[in-house]
Amino acid sequence: MIKRILHYFRLYFYQAWFSYRSLFSWSTPFTYLTSKIGFPFFSMLFFVFMGKFVGFSDPMFIVVGNILMMPVTNGLYGLSMTIGNERQFGAMSYLLGSPAPRAPLFTGRAFFHILDGFITIVVALPIAMLLFKIDFSGINFMLLICCLALLAITTTGLGFIMGTISLLSRDGWMLTTTLGQLLYILIGVNIPIDKLPPTLQTISAYLPMTRGMQATRLALFGAGWENVAGLLLGELLVAVVYIIVGYTLFMYVERASMSTGSLDSI
Amino acid sequence: MINHFFRLGFVQMGVQLRMRVLNLWSLVLFFTQPAIFSTVGILLSRAAGNANPDLIYTVLGAGIMGMWSGLVFTSTYDIRADRATATLELIVGSPTPLRRVVGFRSLMNILAGSSSMIAASAVAVLLFNYSFVGINVLGAVISFLLLLIGLWCMGVFLANLFAWSRLSGTFVDLLEMPIALLCGFMFPISVLPLWMQKISAVFPIRWGLEGLRDSLQGGMIDSALTTKWLISLGISLVFYLLSRWFDNKVHDHIRVTGELNSI
């Protein structure tokens, strides 16, 4: 039993490390940094000036929202590529043909993306606070760290789903990018949720990161556990649902590919 | 000679158009991303208490954004794809100069990207009742043409830059949004800090765009507008000459090393 558990752990971390390394090990530090912060940083500035032009009174809302959005680069785009590339590089047949248990194979791919997303946000947030002179003297640090970690985890739910869709469709990357950009509207990155049209508010309630982002904003302004517990629990629940949906979808795709014998062409 | 030139252009642009239409990624670049940025602008404007968004900046600006995103990605990715599929050497080795192939491709990319501007204009008219009454039509047409020339020159410049070094592919993420930011695609330049405004002066798109907005707001063709046109044209020419220089550099490099894929 213990041997089996150790085997699962070994498989999980090996998968995590190799899949992450295959995505980034070819790049230089400069390439890595530009791919991680290039678009998010400059789009944040773009939205800040757009807000300034239209008279939006709270530019810091946009700055903080875009910083909190950064784990999406890992959790959604990175993870989706990690899974989707298996087919593109012809490794799908070997992966599905192996007797290894699927749960560590599939979920392991998220580990280093979660870690990387968390570190990105932990580094970017203080820099943004210094650059934009944001005063968060009342920050509840423990709660903030907890919220940031949860945000890094919850983005992977969408990544699992979109990664599996990338196995099904050759245009999966287009769908992933579209979804990633829709998040700029839907989860309270640039516009407060209560200012969205009612339909969009309803959609945002079912998306990961919406509650996590609200909780993090509250934590930045000194809110306590009791103020954000409901939001964090809701965020956790949504994350678990998305990860389960992603895993179930992957199992379904695997079964379908086995029955048709078309591993790489489905 | 002239027949050959036009035949090459026709064939090259035909292939390029098919590639753009068949690649769904174009959908994101030309329509989805600009629409999302425009929606953010509209919702921010409403959140700020404005009854109606500024259509020239928030909606038509998104069209310009689609044109630029389409150009920067397609011009750069085409060369990267040529390098990856080893067709870059065949193109360079053919009697037709690389710059001519790249030039026709960039032209098609810009014309395809104009669909983004057409879509943005349709949205402005149909959804927001934008009226073209009172605009300076001649000024708008000339400014738009100069904008296209500016975009084309930058597209050719980028494509040659990417042919020159594979490392330049790294800069795609550092080109799309910064230029959109510096040239004020969806807001006036005046909201930027002064140092940013100074940097933006080196891009022809900024001047063409300012001329277009002035004309859409009914501004007359005066010395201020013609100055913007001349600056736009002048900087476009500088970008074009730079791309010629890069083109020569690529060919020199191939002659010396005998290889292209590894540079």
Interface residues (C-beta under 8 A of the other chain):
Chain A: T28 F30 T31 T34 S35 G38 F39 F42 S43 L45 F46 F47 F49 M50 G51 K52 F53 V54 G55 F56 S57 D171 W173 M174 T177 T178 Q181 L182 Y184 I185 N190 I191 P192 K195 L196
Chain B: L24 W25 L27 V28 T32 Q33 I36 F37 T39 V40 G41 L43 L44 S45 R46 A47 A48 G49 N50 P53 D54 Y57 T58 T170 F171 D173 L174 E176 M177 P178 A180 L181 M186 F187 P188 V191 L192
